[in-house]
Amino acid sequence: MAKHCQKKRLPVNYVIKHIIDSIIQDIPAAHRHTEDQKRRLYEASLQVFDRYPRLKQVATVSHIHNYPIEGGRFFTRVGVLPTQLVIADERFQNLCCMPYWTVYNGGKGQVYRRFDRCPGYGRLPGCPPQAITTAEVQRLLHRSTHILVLQTTLLQERWNVKWKFDVLYALAADIEEVCGKESVISVFGSGPCSACSEQYCLHHRPCKAPHRRTISLEAAGICVDRMCSDLAVLTGNNAWKLSWIRHFGLPEQRPKFWKYVEAIVLRLT
């Protein structure tokens, strides 16, 4: 009797968290502040925030949940950091083109697994390498004072997530209304841009909504892991921390759930 062949387990080729930690270790700017200095910068940023009572009302989970946007209820945390604590480096952008086990679509309906870079790299709107340079990101950060961070609860929704984009822009508009048009310096999403459903840019046609073109935090080279870890420490809420997925979209995926993180960069005086 022939023996049944067991399906081979997919190898874990590397740990994303270890790569992130190695990049951080190699960035001098990531070590310029002690934990006490971070705390003082954070508390000073909150004092500035306190001078904007209407902003404090708007930049809340309860305000987001009042939007007539169904997915808005998935946002569970809103935090603020001084932009001096934000780390941006092109090597975080490079993570998007590292090969890993994931799901590819063959274009004729067939789905298959493949060890390759992210399927969105060079293809989906707002994804590297057609994103933004880290030099541009640094200039944005130097012009700003605060970064407002939005994080969802643990989810499994991968495709129907335009609500993230809608919440981000609804909140940015409300902030401009209470703090002035020049208060919002930039917005960063999570995943590909959702400025328009047609996605003309995928067909080599001009963007139909350039004023709403949205780059993800990762595509901008911003270290989301460090940002959320800092918020966990500074707020005392470990729910901010991230767990990095392996074998995304495959039955072997671990963990099974993930969080989305977005941000609004502000200038408050």
ABEGO torsion letter per residue (X at the ends): XBBBBBBBBBBBABBAAAAAAAAAAABAAAAABBAAAAAAAAAAAAAAAAABAAAAAABBAAAAAABBBAAAAABABBBBBBAAABBBBAAAAAAAABBBBBBBBAGAGBBBBBBBBBAABGABBGBOAABBBAAAAAAAAAABABBBBBBBBBBABAABAAAAAAAAAAAAAAAAAAAEAAABABBBBBEBBAABAAGAAAAGBBBABAAABBBBAAAAGBBAAAAAAAAAAAAGBAAABBBBBBGBGBAABOBABBBBBBBBBBBBX
